[in-house]
Amino acid sequence: MSPTDVVSQEKPTQARTKVINDFSIQVATVNGSGSQTANLVLLRSILLMGVPVSGKNMFPSNIAGLPTWYTIRASKRGYVGRKKEVDFLIAMNPETAKEDVMTLDAGSAVVYDEPLKLNTLRSDLTFYPVPFDKLVTPVCPDAKLRRLVRNMIYDGILAKLLGIEMGMMEQALSRQLGKKAKAVTLNQGALKAGWDYADATFTKQDPFHIEKMNETAGKILIEGNAAAAIGCMMAGVTVVAWYPITPSSSLCESLIGYMRKYRTDKETGKATFAIVQAEDEIASLGMVIGAGWAGARAMTATAGPGISLMSEFAGLAYYAETPAVIFDVQRVGPSTGLPTRTAQGDLLSTAFLSHGDTRHILLIPSSVEECYELAMSAFDLSERFQTPIFVMMDLDLGMNNWMADGFEYPTRPIDRGKRLTADVLKKLGEWGRYKDVDGDGIAYRTVPGDGMPAFFTRGSGHNPKAQYSERPDDYVENVDRLNRKFETARNYVPAPIVDQKRNAKIGIIGYGTSHWAIDECRDQLREETQVEASYFRLRAYPFTQELATFIDAHERIYVVEQNRDGQLLMLMKLELSPERVAKLRSVLHYNGLPIDARSISDDLLSQEGFEVAKKATPASASSMTGGE
Amino acid sequence: MATPIKVNRIGLEPQIYKGGKTTLCAGCGHNAISERIIEAFYEMGVDPKQVIKLSGIGCSSKSPAYFLGGSHGFNAVHGRMPSVGTGAMLANQKLIAIGVSGDGDTGAIGIGQFVHLMRRNLPIIYIIEDNGCYGLTKGQFSPTADVGSKLKNGVVNDLQPIDTCALAIQLGATFVARSFSGDKKQLLALLKAALSHRGTVMLDVISPCVTFNDHEGSTKSYSYVKDHDDPLEEVSFVPFFEDISVEYDPGTTQEVKMHDGSRLFLKKLEEAYDPTDKLAAMRVLHETTRRGEFATGLIYIEPDRDDFLRQLNVVDEPLASLPLERTRPSKAALDEIMESLR
């Protein structure tokens, strides 16, 4: 190879100043090529450099052979939402390389597999060709393992080009591979081969740099699904029934791992839990309901298609009043939809899941910390309200890596709800399973085997004593009490997080993973257009009193959602006054990719009457077709 | 002196084991089954407070309200009782679960959950009150209707029936029996034996529907079943708490030792039959079906296989009542997890 091949023939047209700790890297590979280790090592090495970082995997519904993109964002300001633009591309996939390159902004940089000859495509980018196959052969004599080790080379290349210390890379690598000594050695070799090659061959031409900061001390990196699993374990879950479905499977799988390790009785070697892979989502929820009815803390995790299947059982649990905790890690629907892409499309259908007058309590975490904390709250609330609690996560939160503070050990006592005891019975005199003695709509319950009076649980009409009844007055009394219970829940569900700005005319309402983009968007609004926006982050349904107060304090409210129909806005319309509804506007993002700040800012500003420059949407990660 | 009140071995009167007044049709076979359940639980001295009664939807599924009024009951959704029962038993393995289903609830909408229940060997007595039709929706065929059986309106079934016993044996149920609601003695003995078994008991009880399926041309009518009942053996049961020595001829009677120490005596009627032989069990089901008969009695038993909870290796105490200190790992454990993520 002659030195002239090393970088692009022409220098990037724009002279750019150094961009430090504020750019995104996209790795384009083929699914199943073992790039996950390399990507996570890169991610963690930036974290170890003290720079706030986030990682998002955009993968196909496929095991091997289709394109996949992993995006890492370094952000000195701590933004962890998706960045719309890609600044640094690692092009490893021949199938998408051309389009990946063509959609980059001018001034971006590209590391690519040399045979792809991408440097002829554009003259306004920096190109770094790397002969991966040539480099991997000497460091990995076993040809069968080369495919897995090859990707580690780009980590070495990037370490050199971006200025990530090799020590951090090596530390990240040993974190990732743990005690697998042989794998660590092989990968270290590849890492070094990459670094050496870049050191000997490239002159730094792009503006992107990682420089040491001190913003990540003590931080953990975790996926929301694992965080929720830890929350379930710490909540004392004992019965888990599940059916594999993307993107929720890793919640139960990590739970299995943690429970085996931390919930096995030391003396007997027996499990203080039962986890069952059921035959489908219907059976999963049936088992959870049976277990909750018998007094256990029980949960399942699923995604939209599973939620649809659970509909009938959800109504039974609502009406018969049995606790259940259901995690819905939302993906793109309707139907099979885009199984590996993110959305907030189940909100409306889950709030009313099942036939008849049914309403459910939803908890909506935004962060991995909240996945952990709201998992614990979900069990408390499900026993307090004797009803299913749905924890509405999404793929972005559940399956992507998020930086967080270490989770706090729970100090709050758990709430097992209203259980009839001999003392309570004595005080009440007479007990009826569905008798509202406290005026909060919640009756005392008994469970099989507790020695207290038994009752007959049924999904058919019943009176306060749980006897079968088709009487009109019994029916009305019962469903009105259920409504009363739902009203009581408003005082128990997690309150919104409100950041109200003085003199702000507009307010933003958002929930779930939109939070991270909204957070960044508010800075964009302030810095680019001097528009100050208050912010209301919803954490639960039913709504609490803060909602009306927030709307009243602003002239216009933008409800940011990752669905087509503005589902939260619809839910709000059902109970807000027409004057308040008139203030509501939607900002919607529903292409399967995590919402980004730029998209919100542009949409919101254009609704506010600002001129917004239209930019072509980078299409690479959203443009996969075929391969069914 | 007043006559002493009749009580069972745990000091409870028969009255305790009764339930609400039946709302099923007069003469319904299901009522006879409820009566046998009451007798069996009373005579075995089962504590009703430890019993859970489960059912799906249909006439059969109403019946748990008519026995064991002091026990918890759960009338779940159509065809999905097995999952609810599974969850309840996972939560508290000290419970004694009895599930009542129908041939539609099991064979049609619930076939998926039935199949997987049988595979797991969950400790539950699963009774199918089998009348070959949907009673509560006025008599449509169910999946256990025999080929050639006729509805009241003359419609003839030409679809193959599902033999729930053959299916259960193939899938791994460890106690499979068939009986007839009209055979008090056999049904009572089988129910008592079921209470002594640890694992899934699948008991298919042919129970004629007097309103929609008791006419000429039906193969699930009283008279047809009575004429075509082919008992495999004469079943007698000696519970573990009765110290009775039984004289029997090993040539004609087989003794089966139950999980709790009770004994079953199976006196051969026609040809030799060994209910611990899976292949023989499948053969006898196929042969009797071909003859248009119903093989009744204990068809298959495997007394010692691990039940589902043992397979899951759960602690001996009910999971539902474990205290928080056993279900919430220590702060050190959480810190260890956090450290692994840094």
HADDOCK unambig.tbl for C-alpha pairs under 7 A between the chains (distance, minus, plus):
assign (segid A and resid 218 and name CA) (segid B and resid 342 and name CA) 6.83 0.50 0.50
assign (segid A and resid 219 and name CA) (segid B and resid 342 and name CA) 6.09 0.50 0.50
assign (segid A and resid 220 and name CA) (segid B and resid 338 and name CA) 6.78 0.50 0.50
assign (segid A and resid 220 and name CA) (segid B and resid 341 and name CA) 5.06 0.50 0.50
assign (segid A and resid 220 and name CA) (segid B and resid 342 and name CA) 4.38 0.50 0.50
assign (segid A and resid 221 and name CA) (segid B and resid 341 and name CA) 5.67 0.50 0.50
assign (segid A and resid 221 and name CA) (segid B and resid 342 and name CA) 6.34 0.50 0.50
assign (segid A and resid 222 and name CA) (segid B and resid 341 and name CA) 6.68 0.50 0.50
assign (segid A and resid 233 and name CA) (segid B and resid 328 and name CA) 6.67 0.50 0.50
assign (segid A and resid 234 and name CA) (segid B and resid 328 and name CA) 4.92 0.50 0.50
assign (segid A and resid 234 and name CA) (segid B and resid 329 and name CA) 6.40 0.50 0.50
assign (segid A and resid 235 and name CA) (segid B and resid 328 and name CA) 6.51 0.50 0.50
assign (segid A and resid 236 and name CA) (segid B and resid 324 and name CA) 6.52 0.50 0.50
assign (segid A and resid 236 and name CA) (segid B and resid 327 and name CA) 4.53 0.50 0.50
assign (segid A and resid 236 and name CA) (segid B and resid 328 and name CA) 5.08 0.50 0.50
assign (segid A and resid 238 and name CA) (segid B and resid 319 and name CA) 6.10 0.50 0.50
assign (segid A and resid 239 and name CA) (segid B and resid 90 and name CA) 6.82 0.50 0.50
assign (segid A and resid 239 and name CA) (segid B and resid 91 and name CA) 6.64 0.50 0.50
assign (segid A and resid 262 and name CA) (segid B and resid 329 and name CA) 6.20 0.50 0.50
assign (segid A and resid 263 and name CA) (segid B and resid 327 and name CA) 6.82 0.50 0.50
assign (segid A and resid 263 and name CA) (segid B and resid 329 and name CA) 6.86 0.50 0.50
assign (segid A and resid 270 and name CA) (segid B and resid 313 and name CA) 5.48 0.50 0.50
assign (segid A and resid 270 and name CA) (segid B and resid 314 and name CA) 5.29 0.50 0.50
assign (segid A and resid 270 and name CA) (segid B and resid 315 and name CA) 5.10 0.50 0.50
assign (segid A and resid 271 and name CA) (segid B and resid 313 and name CA) 6.03 0.50 0.50
assign (segid A and resid 271 and name CA) (segid B and resid 314 and name CA) 4.55 0.50 0.50
assign (segid A and resid 271 and name CA) (segid B and resid 315 and name CA) 5.64 0.50 0.50
assign (segid A and resid 272 and name CA) (segid B and resid 314 and name CA) 6.04 0.50 0.50
assign (segid A and resid 272 and name CA) (segid B and resid 315 and name CA) 5.84 0.50 0.50
assign (segid A and resid 272 and name CA) (segid B and resid 319 and name CA) 6.52 0.50 0.50
assign (segid A and resid 272 and name CA) (segid B and resid 327 and name CA) 6.69 0.50 0.50
assign (segid A and resid 273 and name CA) (segid B and resid 314 and name CA) 6.40 0.50 0.50
assign (segid A and resid 273 and name CA) (segid B and resid 319 and name CA) 6.63 0.50 0.50
assign (segid A and resid 274 and name CA) (segid B and resid 90 and name CA) 6.56 0.50 0.50
assign (segid A and resid 274 and name CA) (segid B and resid 312 and name CA) 6.57 0.50 0.50
assign (segid A and resid 274 and name CA) (segid B and resid 314 and name CA) 6.58 0.50 0.50
assign (segid A and resid 279 and name CA) (segid B and resid 116 and name CA) 6.90 0.50 0.50
assign (segid A and resid 283 and name CA) (segid B and resid 83 and name CA) 5.17 0.50 0.50
assign (segid A and resid 286 and name CA) (segid B and resid 83 and name CA) 4.88 0.50 0.50
assign (segid A and resid 286 and name CA) (segid B and resid 84 and name CA) 4.77 0.50 0.50
assign (segid A and resid 287 and name CA) (segid B and resid 83 and name CA) 4.73 0.50 0.50
assign (segid A and resid 287 and name CA) (segid B and resid 84 and name CA) 4.80 0.50 0.50
assign (segid A and resid 287 and name CA) (segid B and resid 86 and name CA) 5.80 0.50 0.50
assign (segid A and resid 287 and name CA) (segid B and resid 87 and name CA) 3.84 0.50 0.50
assign (segid A and resid 288 and name CA) (segid B and resid 87 and name CA) 5.78 0.50 0.50
assign (segid A and resid 289 and name CA) (segid B and resid 84 and name CA) 6.27 0.50 0.50
assign (segid A and resid 289 and name CA) (segid B and resid 87 and name CA) 6.84 0.50 0.50
assign (segid A and resid 290 and name CA) (segid B and resid 84 and name CA) 4.10 0.50 0.50
assign (segid A and resid 290 and name CA) (segid B and resid 85 and name CA) 6.00 0.50 0.50
assign (segid A and resid 290 and name CA) (segid B and resid 86 and name CA) 6.96 0.50 0.50
assign (segid A and resid 290 and name CA) (segid B and resid 87 and name CA) 4.34 0.50 0.50
assign (segid A and resid 290 and name CA) (segid B and resid 88 and name CA) 4.47 0.50 0.50
assign (segid A and resid 291 and name CA) (segid B and resid 87 and name CA) 4.18 0.50 0.50
assign (segid A and resid 291 and name CA) (segid B and resid 88 and name CA) 4.31 0.50 0.50
assign (segid A and resid 291 and name CA) (segid B and resid 90 and name CA) 6.58 0.50 0.50
assign (segid A and resid 291 and name CA) (segid B and resid 91 and name CA) 5.00 0.50 0.50
assign (segid A and resid 293 and name CA) (segid B and resid 88 and name CA) 6.93 0.50 0.50
assign (segid A and resid 294 and name CA) (segid B and resid 88 and name CA) 5.25 0.50 0.50
assign (segid A and resid 294 and name CA) (segid B and resid 91 and name CA) 6.03 0.50 0.50
assign (segid A and resid 294 and name CA) (segid B and resid 92 and name CA) 6.88 0.50 0.50
assign (segid A and resid 294 and name CA) (segid B and resid 320 and name CA) 6.93 0.50 0.50
assign (segid A and resid 295 and name CA) (segid B and resid 91 and name CA) 6.81 0.50 0.50
assign (segid A and resid 295 and name CA) (segid B and resid 320 and name CA) 5.04 0.50 0.50
assign (segid A and resid 296 and name CA) (segid B and resid 91 and name CA) 5.31 0.50 0.50
assign (segid A and resid 296 and name CA) (segid B and resid 319 and name CA) 6.56 0.50 0.50
assign (segid A and resid 296 and name CA) (segid B and resid 320 and name CA) 3.98 0.50 0.50
assign (segid A and resid 406 and name CA) (segid B and resid 338 and name CA) 5.79 0.50 0.50
assign (segid A and resid 409 and name CA) (segid B and resid 331 and name CA) 5.95 0.50 0.50
assign (segid A and resid 409 and name CA) (segid B and resid 334 and name CA) 6.97 0.50 0.50
assign (segid A and resid 448 and name CA) (segid B and resid 49 and name CA) 6.98 0.50 0.50
assign (segid A and resid 448 and name CA) (segid B and resid 50 and name CA) 6.60 0.50 0.50
assign (segid A and resid 448 and name CA) (segid B and resid 52 and name CA) 6.83 0.50 0.50
assign (segid A and resid 448 and name CA) (segid B and resid 72 and name CA) 5.89 0.50 0.50
assign (segid A and resid 449 and name CA) (segid B and resid 49 and name CA) 5.96 0.50 0.50
assign (segid A and resid 449 and name CA) (segid B and resid 50 and name CA) 5.08 0.50 0.50
assign (segid A and resid 449 and name CA) (segid B and resid 95 and name CA) 6.77 0.50 0.50
assign (segid A and resid 451 and name CA) (segid B and resid 49 and name CA) 6.34 0.50 0.50
assign (segid A and resid 454 and name CA) (segid B and resid 70 and name CA) 5.89 0.50 0.50
assign (segid A and resid 454 and name CA) (segid B and resid 71 and name CA) 5.53 0.50 0.50
assign (segid A and resid 454 and name CA) (segid B and resid 72 and name CA) 4.81 0.50 0.50
assign (segid A and resid 455 and name CA) (segid B and resid 72 and name CA) 5.25 0.50 0.50
assign (segid A and resid 455 and name CA) (segid B and resid 73 and name CA) 6.53 0.50 0.50
assign (segid A and resid 456 and name CA) (segid B and resid 72 and name CA) 5.72 0.50 0.50
assign (segid A and resid 456 and name CA) (segid B and resid 73 and name CA) 4.47 0.50 0.50
assign (segid A and resid 456 and name CA) (segid B and resid 74 and name CA) 5.93 0.50 0.50
assign (segid A and resid 457 and name CA) (segid B and resid 73 and name CA) 5.72 0.50 0.50
assign (segid A and resid 457 and name CA) (segid B and resid 74 and name CA) 4.55 0.50 0.50
assign (segid A and resid 457 and name CA) (segid B and resid 75 and name CA) 6.06 0.50 0.50
assign (segid A and resid 458 and name CA) (segid B and resid 74 and name CA) 5.82 0.50 0.50
assign (segid A and resid 458 and name CA) (segid B and resid 75 and name CA) 4.73 0.50 0.50
assign (segid A and resid 458 and name CA) (segid B and resid 76 and name CA) 6.30 0.50 0.50
assign (segid A and resid 459 and name CA) (segid B and resid 75 and name CA) 6.86 0.50 0.50
assign (segid A and resid 459 and name CA) (segid B and resid 76 and name CA) 6.56 0.50 0.50
